[in-house]
């Protein structure tokens, strides 16, 4: 069975912040869970759009989930990096639960 961990953050357009804060967590998870495909997604549509305008492609949680499913992953763990509940986290939870089962 193909397994994946989808790490989901709000996102940032500041490259050094992403490398030091978000990518560091993704890399740690990759080293701890070598049997899993580990991917990153952002919940902020504005940040995703700004990154795409600069030529960087980072999916939203929906795009990342759909890509993983299309690639045959059956066991997908979603690990949010949001520190507090709120609108972004609630939206993330709702979007993920739509794919359950």
FIZA-671330 format. One record per residue: x, y, z of N, C-alpha, C in turn. Coordinates in steps of 0.2 Angstrom, whole numbers, padded with zeros to 4 digits, always signed. Layout:
N
XYZXYZXYZ;...
END
This chain:
101
+0004-0006+0000+0000+0000+0000+0004+0006+0000;+0003+0011-0004+0007+0017-0005+0004+0022+0001;+0009+0024+0004+0008+0029+0010+0011+0036+0009;+0007+0041+0012+0010+0047+0011+0008+0052+0017;+0013+0056+0018+0011+0061+0024+0011+0068+0020;+0006+0072+0021+0005+0078+0018+0006+0083+0023;+0011+0087+0023+0012+0092+0028+0009+0099+0025;+0005+0102+0029+0001+0107+0027+0002+0113+0031;+0004+0119+0028+0006+0125+0032+0001+0131+0029;+0001+0136+0032-0003+0142+0029+0001+0144+0023;+0008+0145+0024+0012+0146+0018+0016+0153+0020;+0021+0154+0015+0024+0161+0015+0027+0162+0009;+0028+0168+0007+0032+0170+0001+0039+0172+0002;+0041+0172+0008+0048+0173+0010+0052+0167+0010;+0056+0166+0005+0060+0160+0004+0064+0158+0010;+0068+0162+0013+0072+0160+0019+0068+0158+0025;+0062+0161+0025+0057+0159+0031+0055+0152+0029;+0053+0150+0023+0050+0144+0021+0056+0139+0022;+0062+0140+0020+0067+0135+0021+0069+0134+0028;+0069+0139+0032+0071+0138+0039+0065+0135+0044;+0059+0137+0042+0054+0135+0046+0050+0129+0044;+0047+0130+0038+0043+0125+0035+0047+0119+0032;+0051+0120+0028+0055+0115+0025+0059+0111+0030;+0061+0114+0035+0065+0110+0040+0060+0105+0044;+0054+0107+0045+0049+0102+0047+0048+0096+0042;+0047+0098+0036+0046+0093+0031+0052+0088+0030;+0058+0091+0031+0064+0087+0030+0064+0082+0036;+0063+0085+0042+0063+0081+0048+0058+0075+0047;+0052+0076+0045+0047+0071+0044+0049+0066+0039;+0052+0068+0034+0055+0064+0029+0060+0059+0032;+0064+0061+0036+0070+0057+0039+0067+0052+0044;+0061+0054+0047+0058+0050+0052+0054+0044+0049;+0051+0046+0044+0046+0041+0041+0048+0040+0034;+0053+0036+0033+0056+0034+0027+0052+0030+0022;+0047+0027+0025+0042+0022+0021+0037+0026+0018;+0036+0033+0019+0031+0037+0017+0034+0042+0012;+0029+0044+0007+0031+0049+0003+0028+0056+0007;+0033+0060+0007+0031+0066+0011+0031+0072+0006;+0025+0076+0007+0024+0082+0002+0022+0088+0006;+0022+0093+0003+0020+0100+0006+0015+0103+0003;+0010+0106+0006+0005+0110+0003+0004+0116+0008;+0001+0121+0005-0001+0128+0008-0009+0129+0008;-0011+0131+0013-0019+0133+0013-0020+0140+0011;-0015+0144+0011-0017+0151+0008-0017+0151+0001;-0023+0152-0002-0023+0153-0009-0019+0159-0012;-0019+0164-0008-0015+0170-0011-0008+0169-0011;-0005+0165-0006+0002+0164-0006+0003+0159-0012;-0001+0154-0013+0000+0149-0018+0000+0152-0025;-0004+0157-0026-0005+0161-0032+0002+0165-0033;+0004+0169-0028+0010+0173-0029+0016+0169-0030;+0016+0163-0027+0022+0158-0029+0022+0156-0036;+0016+0154-0038+0015+0152-0045+0017+0157-0050;+0015+0164-0048+0017+0169-0052+0025+0170-0053;+0028+0168-0048+0035+0168-0048+0039+0162-0051;+0034+0157-0053+0037+0151-0056+0038+0145-0051;+0036+0146-0045+0036+0141-0040+0030+0137-0039;+0030+0131-0039+0023+0127-0038+0023+0123-0032;+0018+0126-0028+0016+0122-0021+0009+0122-0022;+0006+0116-0021-0001+0114-0021-0005+0117-0015;-0011+0118-0016-0015+0119-0010-0017+0112-0007;-0020+0111-0001-0021+0105+0001-0026+0100-0003;-0030+0104-0006-0035+0100-0011-0031+0097-0017;-0027+0102-0020-0023+0099-0026-0018+0094-0024;-0015+0094-0018-0010+0089-0016-0014+0083-0014;-0019+0083-0011-0023+0077-0010-0025+0074-0016;-0028+0077-0021-0030+0075-0027-0024+0071-0031;-0018+0075-0031-0013+0072-0034-0010+0065-0031;-0010+0065-0025-0009+0059-0021-0013+0053-0023;-0020+0055-0023-0025+0050-0024-0024+0047-0031;-0023+0052-0036-0022+0050-0043-0016+0046-0044;-0011+0047-0040-0005+0043-0040-0005+0036-0036;-0011+0035-0034-0012+0028-0031-0011+0028-0023;-0010+0033-0020-0009+0033-0013-0016+0031-0009;-0015+0026-0005-0022+0024-0001-0022+0027+0006;-0016+0027+0009-0015+0029+0016-0012+0036+0016;-0016+0041+0017-0013+0048+0017-0014+0051+0024;-0009+0053+0027-0009+0056+0034-0008+0064+0032;-0012+0068+0035-0012+0075+0034-0009+0078+0041;-0003+0081+0041+0000+0084+0047+0000+0092+0046;-0005+0095+0049-0005+0103+0049+0000+0106+0053;+0003+0112+0051+0007+0115+0055+0004+0122+0058;-0002+0122+0057-0006+0128+0060-0005+0127+0068;-0004+0133+0071-0003+0133+0078-0009+0134+0082;-0014+0137+0079-0020+0139+0083-0026+0137+0078;-0032+0136+0081-0038+0135+0077-0040+0142+0074;-0044+0141+0069-0047+0147+0066-0049+0146+0059;-0051+0151+0056-0054+0150+0049-0049+0146+0044;-0043+0147+0044-0039+0143+0040-0039+0135+0042;-0038+0134+0048-0038+0127+0051-0045+0124+0049;-0050+0127+0051-0057+0125+0050-0058+0123+0042;-0056+0127+0038-0056+0126+0031-0052+0120+0029;-0046+0119+0031-0042+0114+0030-0045+0107+0032;-0048+0107+0038-0051+0101+0041-0057+0099+0037;-0061+0104+0035-0067+0103+0031-0065+0100+0024;-0060+0103+0021-0057+0100+0014-0054+0093+0015;-0051+0092+0020-0048+0085+0021-0053+0080+0022;-0058+0082+0026-0064+0077+0028-0068+0075+0022;-0068+0079+0017-0072+0078+0011-0069+0072+0007;-0062+0071+0008-0059+0065+0005-0059+0059+0009;-0061+0059+0015-0061+0053+0019-0064+0047+0016;-0061+0041+0016-0064+0035+0014-0064+0035+0006;
END
